[in-house]
Amino acid sequence: MENTRLIKRRIKTAKNIAQITKAMEMVAASKMRRAQNQALASRPYALKLNQILANLVKLVDPGIHPLLLKSRKRHKAKIAILLISSDKGLCGSLNSNLFRFLFSWQPTTKEIYDEFVFLTVGKKAKEFVLRSQQNLLADFGSLGDWPEFERILPISKILLDGFQKGEFQKVIIVYNDFVSTLKQQPTARQLLPIAAEVFRGEEEKEEETKKFVAKEYIFEPDPKTILKWLLPYYFELQIYQCLLEGMASEQSARMVSMKNASDNAQDITTELTLNFNKARQQQITREINEVTVASLAIKH
């Protein structure tokens, strides 16, 4: 049987770990609520902008803007991948699932490109790109727990300039999409070139979008000028929305991971306490037997 002193030391260690993980769980829960509210609150705004652009695209020639799908053809250009991960660990398999999804995802099935270039947000994404010996174009580190919209403008500028100059064939963002507290879905979305079909929204929102598009509006200035201004802003907003989704996914995954760690530490403490009681009981029984045997030996 294990030494009772060793078991007591292991019990103390497990209790200390449980206290730490419980505190981290509470902090993550507080951040998770704010991150979820921020991500969910911006979704209606992004949807409404999508509907406005759906109306504009039908009134102008899609080929007039360089960000639209039919405006320019590029051959053998690079694919720019914006990879968004967490800056810290202790969030379960969130980052490993994202990187595994990136390896399994094959964006070059039908087309051949020279190479990929990566732009990373988050320390874990940078480490992954360097470890896998990929081409890292730029790293933006951590944007904080509550990033403001202005923080993504340098990212969008690099991507927009590179795409308009013909350096990038496509711009794709890979991130964790927030589905629920218990589910975060690794997702890849093409940001550039912008296909006119993306303005139709998801299938369950098609009817609402069609009703919106069916209406007639008077634009001031003309639809062409408004579209020229809105498309870059739409691109920036998509990056920001994906960043918020990634932040909400990170805090949710960290809270669940710390809760599981706390529960496991409690289970270990309970099991060790039971082993300690058994070891102590056996030790007492052995001491009683030794006293009894000694007493009988002296008596006889």
N, C-alpha and C positions, 0 to 999 in steps of 0.2 A: 504493500500500500504506500502511496506517495507520502512524503513527509508533510505533516500538517503545516509546518512553517512555510513550505513552498506553496502549498495550496492557498494559504492566507495571502501570500504575496500576489498570486495570480488573481485572486478575488479582488484585491485592492486595485490592481491594474485594470481589470475589466470594468470596475465601477468608475474609475477615472476616465476611461475611454467613453463610457456611456454618458458621463456628464458633458464631455467635450462635444460628442456627436449630437446630443440633445440640444445644446446651445446653438450649434451650427444649423440644426434643423429649424429652430425657431427663427434664426436670422434669415435663412433661406425662405421660410414661409412668408415672412414679412416682405422680403424683396419680390417674391413670386407674385403676391397679390398686386403689387404696384406694376410689375412688368406685364402681367396678364391684362390688367386694366388698360395699360398704355397700348398694348398690341391690339386688343379688341376695339378700343375706342377709335383707332385710326383706320380700321377696315371700312366703315361706311364712307369715309372721305375718299379712300382709294377707289371704292366702287362707283361713287358718284362721278369722279374724274374719268373713270373708264367709260361711263355712259355718255358724258359730254364729248369725249373723243370719238366715240362710236357715231355720234351725230355729225361731227365735223368731217370724219373720213368719208362719209357718204356724199358730202357736198363738194369735195375737191378731188383732184387726181392724186392717188396714193404715191405716184412716182415723183412728186414735186419735192419731197423732203428726203434728205440723205439718210435718215434714221429708219425709213420704212423699208419693208422687205423688197419691194420691186424697184427701188430707186437705184441700186448699184449692185453689180456683180463682182465678186472678188474671187480670185483663183489662187490656191496654194498660200493663203495667208494664215496667220496664227489664230488660235482660239484663245481668247482671254477668259480665264476662269476666276471669278471672285469667290473665294472660299471663306466662309464665316464660321468660326468655332468659338468655344469658350476660352477665356483667358486663364482660367484656373481649372484644376482638376476636382476630384471628389464629387463628381456628378454622374457616377455610374458608367454605363457604356455609351453615353451620349456621343462623345467624340469618336470613339472607336467605330460605332455604327455609321457615323457620317463618313469617315475615311474609307470604311469597307464599301459603302455605297458608291463612293467616288471611284474606287478601283473597279467595281463591277459594272458601273455605268459606262456605256460605249457610245459617245457622241459621234464617232467617226465611222459608223457602220456603212454609210452610203457614199461618203465623201472622204477625200484624202487631203490632209493638211500637213504642213511642214512640222509643226510642233505646237505645244501648249505653253502658255505663259500664265503664271499664277499671281494673283493679288490676294493677300491674306488679311483678315481681321481676326485678331485673337492669337495669343501665344501658342496655343496648341496647333493651330493651322500652320503657322510658320514652321514650327518644329517638324510637323509632318511633311511639309513640302521639302524642307532641307534634308530630312532623313531619307526620303524617297528619291532624292537627287533630281528633283524637278526644277524647271526654270522659274525662279522667283523674281518677278518684275518689281514688286513693291510690297512692303509690309506696313500696315497702319497700326500695329500693336493693339492695345486695348482702348476702346472708345468710352470706357466707363460703364457703370451700371445703368445710368439714365442718359444715353447719348442724345444730344440735340441734333436737329436736322442739319445744321451747318457743319457738323462733324463729317458728314458723308460727301460734302461738296468736292474736296480734293480727290476722292475716289472716283466720283462721277466724271470729273474733268479729265483725268487720265484715260478713262475708258471711252468717253465721247471723242476726245481728240484723236486717240488711236484708231477708233472706228472710222471717223470722217476722213482721216488721212490714208485709209486703206491698209493700215498695219494689222488690223484684226478682221478676221472673217466673221467671227461671232463673238458675242459677249454672253457668258453663261454664269449664273450665280448658283452656288451650291450651299445650302444652309439647312438647319433643322426647323421644320415648320411646326408651329404649336397647334396641336389638335386638342389635347386635354391635359390635365395635370399628370395623368399616367401614360400619355402617349405623345411622343415627339417623332415626327416623320421626316427622315432625310429626303430632301427635295432638290431637284435641279430644274432651273427655269432659264429659258433663253430670253435675255433682255434686249439684245441687239442682234440683227436688225429686228425692228418691231413689225410683226405681221398684223395686218388689219383685222385678222380673225380674233386676236386677243382682246379686242374691244367689245366682243360680244358677251364676254363674261362666262361664268361657268354654266353648265347645262341647266341647273336648277334656277338660274337667274335669267335665262334667255327671254322668257315671256315678259318680265319686267323691263328688260333692256329694249325689246322690240316696241313696247308701248311708249317708251321714252323716245326712241328714234323716230317713231311714226309722227311725232309732233313737229310743227314747223316753228322756227325761231328766226328773229331778225338779229343778225350779228353785227356788232360794232366794235372794232373795225371788221373787215371781211373775214370769212372763215379761213382763208389761206394764211393770213397774218396770225390769227389766233392759234391755228394748228402749229405754225412755225414756233410760236412761243411755248405752247403747252407740251409738245413732245419731249423736249429736254427735261422739263419739270416733271413730266410723267415718269421718265427714266429715273430721275433722282428719287422720286417718291417710292418707286418700286424697290430701290436699294434700301431706303430707310425702313420701309415696311418689313422687308426680309430681315433686316437687322433687329427690329423689335421682336419679330417672331423668334429669332434665335435667342435673344435675351430671355424671353418668357420660357422658352424650352430649357435653357440652362438652369434657371432658378427652380423650375418645376422638377427637373431631373435631380438637382442637388438636394432639394427637400426630401424627395422620395428616397434617395440614396442614403441620406443621413438618418432618416427614420428607420430604414432597414438595418443600418449599422447599430442604432440605439437598441432596437429590438433584439438583434443578435447578441449584443453585449449583455443585455438583461438575461437572455437565455443561458449564456455562458456563466454568468454570475450565479444563477439558480443551480445549474449543474455542478459547479465547483463547490457551492455551499453544501449541497447534498453529499458530495464526495468528502468534504471536510468533516461533516457530521459522522459519516461512516468511519472515516479514519480515526476520529477522536473516540468514537464508541469502541472500536476495536482496541485502541490503545488503553482505554480505561478497563475494558474486560481483561486484557492481558495483565495489567497491573494488579487487578483483583485476584486473578489466578495465581500470580507470583506470590502475593501476600498470603493467600490461602495455603499454597504448597509449602511456603516457608514456615507458617504457623504449625501445620501438621507435622513437618519434619522436626521442629523443636519439641512438639508435644510427645512424639514417639522416640 
